[in-house]
Amino acid sequence: MRAARLRLDSPALDSCDDLVYSPTRPDYDLDSRGFDFTTIPDLLGPFDRGADEVRPLFAHGFEAGNTTGWSATVP
């Protein structure tokens, strides 16, 4: 059974109280915890509530135009 993923407009994003619970293990699909959306205020900490830490599809610079982490190697 798959866990439901949070939507990008969910109030559970960046709202886990890290004084009570700070996740130290990856989420259920092995993504690291604590991805911080710059457009969403951290209510209680950078972690998302629930089994999944939401990361945008192009979290590594595609949307922002930051290509410094891209490789110039052609497969």
N, C-alpha and C positions, 0 to 999 in steps of 0.2 A: 504494500500500500504506500503511495506517495504522500508526503506531507504537502499541504497547500502552501504556495508561495505568497508572500505579501505583495500587494500592489504598490506601485510607486507613490500613490496618494494615501497610503495607510498611515494612521496615527501611531502605529507600532514601530515605525522606522525611527532609529536613533532615540529611543525612549526607554531603554532598559535601565533600571536604577543600578548603576555600577557600584554603589556603596553597599547594596544588599547582595548583588550577584554580578560577578565579573566572569564571563565565559573565558575559559582557558583552552578549550578544545575547539576544533573546527565545527562548522554547522553540519547538518545531515548530508549535504552533498560535498563535504570536505573543503568548502571555502573558508578562509580565515575570517575570524570575527573582527568587528570594529571598523568596517568600511564607513567612512563618514561623508555623508552628503553635505556639500557646502551650502546647498540651497535650503536645507531643512535644519531648523534650530535643534540642538541637542537639549532635550527636555531634562533628561536625567543621566545621560551618558551617550557614548557613540555607538553602543551596541543596539541591534534590533531585538525586539521581543519575539520569541518563538523559536522554531527549529531551524529557520533559514535566515542567513544574513544576506540581505538584498544587495546586489551589485548590478549596476546598469550593464547592458550588453557590451557597450564600448567604453568600459571604465578606464582604459589605458590610453586615453588621449584622442581618440577618433573624433568625438563630439566637440572637444575643446580645441582641437587643432594642434595639440601638443604631440609632436611626432618624435620626440627625443628618445623614447624607448623602443622605437621601431627598428627593425633590422633591414639593412640594405641588401642582404643576401637573397638571391632569387633561387627558389628550389629547382 
